[in-house]
Amino acid sequence: MNNKNIQIKILAQALYEIRLLIGQGGKFGETTEGVAGNIAYMLHNDALAILEDRDEDFDIEIFLKRLEHLDEEGYYSTLFKDLVENEKKKEKI
């Protein structure tokens, strides 16, 4: 396993733990914590898929569509779309 894989696992684990902690609270609101909670909740199954070496279960296009639906103002959906596009460009180089 290379360092990049280790980093991905660490980030996935952190995200999954955040989701579990947030799940113990109440309903998500419009606060910063609420937005973070919504994103973490949306991604927790994808994080678990990475942790369990089921990369094929993390569909990037479905993730982007779910984020777009969640993110009414478009900030996060644009941020992640740009991230994906930039990574795809790097792969072509």
ROTORVO-904704 format. One record per residue: residue number from 0; residue in one letter; x, y, z of N, C-alpha, C in turn. Coordinates in steps of 0.001 Angstrom, whole numbers, plus 500000, padded with zeros to 6 digits. Example, Ala and Ser with C-alpha at 12.3 -4.5 7.8 and 13.67 -1.06 7.14 Angstrom:
2
@num:0&residuo:a&n_X:513190&n_Y:494310&n_Z:507800&ca_X:512300&ca_Y:495500&ca_Z:507800&c_X:513200&c_Y:496700&c_Z:507800
@num:1&residuo:s&n_X:512850&n_Y:497750&n_Z:507080&ca_X:513670&ca_Y:498940&ca_Z:507140&c_X:512900&c_Y:500030&c_Z:507870
***
This chain:
93
@num:0&residuo:m&n_X:500847&n_Y:498825&n_Z:500000&ca_X:500000&ca_Y:500000&ca_Z:500000&c_X:500896&c_Y:501242&c_Z:500000
@num:1&residuo:n&n_X:500681&n_Y:502149&n_Z:499065&ca_X:501502&ca_Y:503348&ca_Z:499021&c_X:500929&c_Y:504434&c_Z:499936
@num:2&residuo:n&n_X:501678&n_Y:505523&n_Z:500094&ca_X:501258&ca_Y:506602&ca_Z:500990&c_X:499915&c_Y:507195&c_Z:500606
@num:3&residuo:k&n_X:499653&n_Y:507313&n_Z:499310&ca_X:498378&ca_Y:507889&ca_Z:498875&c_X:497211&c_Y:507040&c_Z:499376
@num:4&residuo:n&n_X:497350&n_Y:505731&n_Z:499272&ca_X:496301&ca_Y:504850&ca_Z:499776&c_X:496115&c_Y:505002&c_Z:501279
@num:5&residuo:i&n_X:497215&n_Y:505148&n_Z:501993&ca_X:497140&ca_Y:505346&ca_Z:503443&c_X:496420&c_Y:506656&c_Z:503751
@num:6&residuo:q&n_X:496754&n_Y:507705&n_Z:503016&ca_X:496102&ca_Y:508998&ca_Z:503223&c_X:494606&c_Y:508911&c_Z:502965
@num:7&residuo:i&n_X:494235&n_Y:508221&n_Z:501899&ca_X:492821&ca_Y:508056&ca_Z:501576&c_X:492113&c_Y:507310&c_Z:502703
@num:8&residuo:k&n_X:492742&n_Y:506273&n_Z:503211&ca_X:492140&ca_Y:505502&ca_Z:504305&c_X:491971&c_Y:506374&c_Z:505556
@num:9&residuo:i&n_X:492964&n_Y:507181&n_Z:505865&ca_X:492882&ca_Y:508052&ca_Z:507038&c_X:491732&c_Y:509043&c_Z:506884
@num:10&residuo:l&n_X:491657&n_Y:509670&n_Z:505729&ca_X:490579&ca_Y:510634&ca_Z:505489&c_X:489216&c_Y:509969&c_Z:505504
@num:11&residuo:a&n_X:489114&n_Y:508809&n_Z:504906&ca_X:487848&ca_Y:508090&ca_Z:504887&c_X:487428&c_Y:507709&c_Z:506302
@num:12&residuo:q&n_X:488383&n_Y:507262&n_Z:507092&ca_X:488061&ca_Y:506887&ca_Z:508472&c_X:487597&c_Y:508105&c_Z:509270
@num:13&residuo:a&n_X:488301&n_Y:509214&n_Z:509104&ca_X:487920&ca_Y:510431&ca_Z:509821&c_X:486511&c_Y:510859&c_Z:509444
@num:14&residuo:l&n_X:486213&n_Y:510840&n_Z:508168&ca_X:484883&ca_Y:511225&ca_Z:507698&c_X:483824&c_Y:510289&c_Z:508268
@num:15&residuo:y&n_X:484116&n_Y:509018&n_Z:508256&ca_X:483161&ca_Y:508048&ca_Z:508772&c_X:482919&c_Y:508270&c_Z:510267
@num:16&residuo:e&n_X:483962&n_Y:508553&n_Z:511022&ca_X:483809&ca_Y:508803&ca_Z:512453&c_X:483009&c_Y:510075&c_Z:512716
@num:17&residuo:i&n_X:483249&n_Y:511108&n_Z:511929&ca_X:482482&ca_Y:512354&ca_Z:512060&c_X:481003&c_Y:512079&c_Z:511842
@num:18&residuo:r&n_X:480704&n_Y:511288&n_Z:510829&ca_X:479317&ca_Y:510955&ca_Z:510546&c_X:478683&c_Y:510239&c_Z:511728
@num:19&residuo:l&n_X:479403&n_Y:509316&n_Z:512333&ca_X:478864&ca_Y:508587&ca_Z:513479&c_X:478591&c_Y:509526&c_Z:514651
@num:20&residuo:l&n_X:479507&n_Y:510455&n_Z:514895&ca_X:479318&ca_Y:511416&ca_Z:515975&c_X:478140&c_Y:512336&c_Z:515711
@num:21&residuo:i&n_X:478029&n_Y:512812&n_Z:514481&ca_X:476933&ca_Y:513707&ca_Z:514124&c_X:475599&c_Y:512973&c_Z:514223
@num:22&residuo:g&n_X:475606&n_Y:511700&n_Z:513879&ca_X:474384&ca_Y:510899&ca_Z:513918&c_X:473799&c_Y:510773&c_Z:515311
@num:23&residuo:q&n_X:474596&n_Y:511050&n_Z:516324&ca_X:474114&ca_Y:510976&ca_Z:517699&c_X:473359&c_Y:512235&c_Z:518099
@num:24&residuo:g&n_X:473469&n_Y:513280&n_Z:517284&ca_X:472807&ca_Y:514541&ca_Z:517601&c_X:471417&c_Y:514613&c_Z:517018
@num:25&residuo:g&n_X:470922&n_Y:515819&n_Z:516906&ca_X:469582&ca_Y:516026&ca_Z:516386&c_X:469574&c_Y:516227&c_Z:514886
@num:26&residuo:k&n_X:468540&n_Y:516870&n_Z:514419&ca_X:468344&ca_Y:517121&ca_Z:512990&c_X:469358&c_Y:518153&c_Z:512493
@num:27&residuo:f&n_X:469801&n_Y:517982&n_Z:511254&ca_X:470771&ca_Y:518923&ca_Z:510686&c_X:470091&c_Y:520247&c_Z:510357
@num:28&residuo:g&n_X:470795&n_Y:521321&n_Z:510628&ca_X:470243&ca_Y:522638&ca_Z:510355&c_X:471011&c_Y:523366&c_Z:509290
@num:29&residuo:e&n_X:470809&n_Y:524655&n_Z:509238&ca_X:471458&ca_Y:525510&ca_Z:508254&c_X:472797&c_Y:526034&c_Z:508769
@num:30&residuo:t&n_X:473243&n_Y:525577&n_Z:509916&ca_X:474499&ca_Y:526040&ca_Z:510494&c_X:475676&c_Y:525400&c_Z:509760
@num:31&residuo:t&n_X:476860&n_Y:525892&n_Z:510041&ca_X:478065&ca_Y:525290&ca_Z:509486&c_X:478139&c_Y:523821&c_Z:509879
@num:32&residuo:e&n_X:477819&n_Y:523548&n_Z:511141&ca_X:477827&ca_Y:522161&ca_Z:511603&c_X:476788&c_Y:521333&c_Z:510866
@num:33&residuo:g&n_X:475660&n_Y:521947&n_Z:510556&ca_X:474612&ca_Y:521243&ca_Z:509831&c_X:475029&c_Y:520893&c_Z:508417
@num:34&residuo:v&n_X:475683&n_Y:521826&n_Z:507745&ca_X:476171&ca_Y:521565&ca_Z:506384&c_X:477229&c_Y:520472&c_Z:506426
@num:35&residuo:a&n_X:478160&n_Y:520585&n_Z:507377&ca_X:479191&ca_Y:519560&ca_Z:507524&c_X:478549&c_Y:518209&c_Z:507808
@num:36&residuo:g&n_X:477545&n_Y:518234&n_Z:508631&ca_X:476832&ca_Y:517004&ca_Z:508953&c_X:476159&c_Y:516388&c_Z:507752
@num:37&residuo:n&n_X:475533&n_Y:517224&n_Z:506952&ca_X:474877&ca_Y:516720&ca_Z:505743&c_X:475876&c_Y:516097&c_Z:504781
@num:38&residuo:i&n_X:477006&n_Y:516743&n_Z:504588&ca_X:478025&ca_Y:516212&ca_Z:503681&c_X:478604&c_Y:514916&c_Z:504245
@num:39&residuo:a&n_X:478903&n_Y:514903&n_Z:505537&ca_X:479440&ca_Y:513690&ca_Z:506153&c_X:478430&c_Y:512552&c_Z:506082
@num:40&residuo:y&n_X:477166&n_Y:512868&n_Z:506342&ca_X:476130&ca_Y:511837&ca_Z:506283&c_X:476014&c_Y:511278&c_Z:504869
@num:41&residuo:m&n_X:476093&n_Y:512186&n_Z:503893&ca_X:475972&ca_Y:511771&ca_Z:502497&c_X:477132&c_Y:510846&c_Z:502095
@num:42&residuo:l&n_X:478314&n_Y:511094&n_Z:502647&ca_X:479516&ca_Y:510368&ca_Z:502236&c_X:479866&c_Y:509171&c_Z:503104
@num:43&residuo:h&n_X:479162&n_Y:508945&n_Z:504195&ca_X:479647&ca_Y:507924&ca_Z:505125&c_X:479682&c_Y:506527&c_Z:504513
@num:44&residuo:n&n_X:478755&n_Y:506187&n_Z:503644&ca_X:478804&ca_Y:504863&ca_Z:503011&c_X:479946&c_Y:504765&c_Z:502010
@num:45&residuo:d&n_X:480255&n_Y:505868&n_Z:501338&ca_X:481397&ca_Y:505877&ca_Z:500424&c_X:482700&c_Y:505709&c_Z:501202
@num:46&residuo:a&n_X:482790&n_Y:506371&n_Z:502349&ca_X:483981&ca_Y:506232&ca_Z:503191&c_X:484132&c_Y:504792&c_Z:503662
@num:47&residuo:l&n_X:483033&n_Y:504193&n_Z:504049&ca_X:483086&ca_Y:502803&ca_Z:504488&c_X:483504&c_Y:501882&c_Z:503339
@num:48&residuo:a&n_X:483038&n_Y:502177&n_Z:502135&ca_X:483444&ca_Y:501381&ca_Z:500968&c_X:484955&c_Y:501449&c_Z:500767
@num:49&residuo:i&n_X:485530&n_Y:502627&n_Z:500927&ca_X:486986&ca_Y:502774&ca_Z:500784&c_X:487696&c_Y:502001&c_Z:501884
@num:50&residuo:l&n_X:487201&n_Y:502126&n_Z:503112&ca_X:487821&ca_Y:501416&ca_Z:504225&c_X:487793&c_Y:499903&c_Z:504028
@num:51&residuo:e&n_X:486744&n_Y:499414&n_Z:503384&ca_X:486591&ca_Y:497981&ca_Z:503170&c_X:487112&c_Y:497522&c_Z:501811
@num:52&residuo:d&n_X:487907&n_Y:498380&n_Z:501142&ca_X:488499&ca_Y:498064&ca_Z:499840&c_X:487451&c_Y:497731&c_Z:498783
@num:53&residuo:r&n_X:486331&n_Y:498416&n_Z:498833&ca_X:485274&ca_Y:498271&ca_Z:497826&c_X:485198&c_Y:499563&c_Z:497008
@num:54&residuo:d&n_X:486319&n_Y:499949&n_Z:496398&ca_X:486400&ca_Y:501200&ca_Z:495647&c_X:485315&c_Y:501312&c_Z:494585
@num:55&residuo:e&n_X:484935&n_Y:500185&n_Z:493999&ca_X:483926&ca_Y:500188&ca_Z:492937&c_X:482557&c_Y:500641&c_Z:493445
@num:56&residuo:d&n_X:482339&n_Y:500616&n_Z:494752&ca_X:481057&ca_Y:501047&ca_Z:495319&c_X:480990&c_Y:502561&c_Z:495545
@num:57&residuo:f&n_X:482097&n_Y:503259&n_Z:495311&ca_X:482135&ca_Y:504717&ca_Z:495451&c_X:482087&c_Y:505304&c_Z:494047
@num:58&residuo:d&n_X:480879&n_Y:505602&n_Z:493581&ca_X:480665&ca_Y:506147&ca_Z:492241&c_X:480770&c_Y:507670&c_Z:492300
@num:59&residuo:i&n_X:481796&n_Y:508212&n_Z:491679&ca_X:482073&ca_Y:509645&ca_Z:491752&c_X:480948&c_Y:510469&c_Z:491134
@num:60&residuo:e&n_X:480405&n_Y:510029&n_Z:490026&ca_X:479327&ca_Y:510784&ca_Z:489371&c_X:478069&c_Y:510828&c_Z:490236
@num:61&residuo:i&n_X:477747&n_Y:509721&n_Z:490883&ca_X:476587&ca_Y:509706&ca_Z:491790&c_X:476845&c_Y:510625&c_Z:492974
@num:62&residuo:f&n_X:478066&n_Y:510598&n_Z:493505&ca_X:478428&ca_Y:511509&ca_Z:494590&c_X:478200&c_Y:512963&c_Z:494184
@num:63&residuo:l&n_X:478672&n_Y:513332&n_Z:492995&ca_X:478525&ca_Y:514719&ca_Z:492538&c_X:477054&c_Y:515107&c_Z:492388
@num:64&residuo:k&n_X:476240&n_Y:514196&n_Z:491898&ca_X:474805&ca_Y:514476&ca_Z:491755&c_X:474125&c_Y:514633&c_Z:493115
@num:65&residuo:r&n_X:474476&n_Y:513780&n_Z:494068&ca_X:473900&ca_Y:513897&ca_Z:495415&c_X:474316&c_Y:515209&c_Z:496061
@num:66&residuo:l&n_X:475574&n_Y:515583&n_Z:495887&ca_X:476066&ca_Y:516829&ca_Z:496461&c_X:475363&c_Y:518023&c_Z:495841
@num:67&residuo:e&n_X:475170&n_Y:517989&n_Z:494538&ca_X:474473&ca_Y:519079&ca_Z:493848&c_X:473049&c_Y:519237&c_Z:494391
@num:68&residuo:h&n_X:472388&n_Y:518137&n_Z:494650&ca_X:471028&ca_Y:518158&ca_Z:495199&c_X:471015&c_Y:518754&c_Z:496610
@num:69&residuo:l&n_X:472029&n_Y:518442&n_Z:497391&ca_X:472132&ca_Y:518913&ca_Z:498769&c_X:472528&c_Y:520383&c_Z:498847
@num:70&residuo:d&n_X:473398&n_Y:520804&n_Z:497967&ca_X:474049&ca_Y:522116&ca_Z:498037&c_X:473290&c_Y:523150&c_Z:497208
@num:71&residuo:e&n_X:472327&n_Y:523812&n_Z:497830&ca_X:471474&ca_Y:524755&ca_Z:497109&c_X:472245&c_Y:525935&c_Z:496534
@num:72&residuo:e&n_X:473276&n_Y:526380&n_Z:497239&ca_X:474042&ca_Y:527538&ca_Z:496770&c_X:475125&c_Y:527170&c_Z:495767
@num:73&residuo:g&n_X:475466&n_Y:525896&n_Z:495682&ca_X:476406&ca_Y:525447&ca_Z:494670&c_X:477875&c_Y:525517&c_Z:495026
@num:74&residuo:y&n_X:478208&n_Y:525996&n_Z:496215&ca_X:479615&ca_Y:526147&ca_Z:496574&c_X:480329&c_Y:524796&c_Z:496604
@num:75&residuo:y&n_X:479791&n_Y:523864&n_Z:497375&ca_X:480465&ca_Y:522575&ca_Z:497539&c_X:480412&c_Y:521730&c_Z:496270
@num:76&residuo:s&n_X:479282&n_Y:521783&n_Z:495577&ca_X:479215&ca_Y:520993&ca_Z:494343&c_X:480230&c_Y:521498&c_Z:493327
@num:77&residuo:t&n_X:480413&n_Y:522798&n_Z:493234&ca_X:481426&ca_Y:523359&ca_Z:492342&c_X:482828&c_Y:522983&c_Z:492809
@num:78&residuo:l&n_X:483061&n_Y:523077&n_Z:494103&ca_X:484363&ca_Y:522737&ca_Z:494672&c_X:484759&c_Y:521298&c_Z:494331
@num:79&residuo:f&n_X:483832&n_Y:520370&n_Z:494533&ca_X:484151&ca_Y:518966&ca_Z:494279&c_X:484183&c_Y:518629&c_Z:492790
@num:80&residuo:k&n_X:483343&n_Y:519273&n_Z:491997&ca_X:483413&ca_Y:519052&ca_Z:490543&c_X:484771&c_Y:519499&c_Z:490014
@num:81&residuo:d&n_X:485228&n_Y:520657&n_Z:490479&ca_X:486541&ca_Y:521155&ca_Z:490062&c_X:487653&c_Y:520197&c_Z:490492
@num:82&residuo:l&n_X:487550&n_Y:519680&n_Z:491706&ca_X:488540&ca_Y:518730&ca_Z:492197&c_X:488599&c_Y:517505&c_Z:491293
@num:83&residuo:v&n_X:487444&n_Y:516969&n_Z:490946&ca_X:487385&ca_Y:515777&ca_Z:490092&c_X:487959&c_Y:516082&c_Z:488709
@num:84&residuo:e&n_X:487571&n_Y:517209&n_Z:488133&ca_X:488081&ca_Y:517582&ca_Z:486806&c_X:489598&c_Y:517749&c_Z:486825
@num:85&residuo:n&n_X:490121&n_Y:518399&n_Z:487865&ca_X:491567&ca_Y:518592&ca_Z:487965&c_X:492313&c_Y:517265&c_Z:488091
@num:86&residuo:e&n_X:491756&n_Y:516339&n_Z:488867&ca_X:492394&ca_Y:515026&ca_Z:489009&c_X:492358&c_Y:514254&c_Z:487690
@num:87&residuo:k&n_X:491264&n_Y:514370&n_Z:486956&ca_X:491172&ca_Y:513681&ca_Z:485657&c_X:492184&c_Y:514256&c_Z:484677
@num:88&residuo:k&n_X:492387&n_Y:515578&n_Z:484714&ca_X:493383&ca_Y:516204&ca_Z:483851&c_X:494785&c_Y:515710&c_Z:484190
@num:89&residuo:k&n_X:495081&n_Y:515560&n_Z:485485&ca_X:496389&ca_Y:515072&ca_Z:485903&c_X:496646&c_Y:513667&c_Z:485374
@num:90&residuo:e&n_X:495609&n_Y:512842&n_Z:485350&ca_X:495758&ca_Y:511470&ca_Z:484867&c_X:496111&c_Y:511423&c_Z:483386
@num:91&residuo:k&n_X:495636&n_Y:512413&n_Z:482618&ca_X:495891&ca_Y:512450&ca_Z:481179&c_X:497305&c_Y:512906&c_Z:480853
@num:92&residuo:i&n_X:497930&n_Y:513595&n_Z:481767&ca_X:499281&ca_Y:514141&ca_Z:481512&c_X:500310&c_Y:513050&c_Z:481545
***
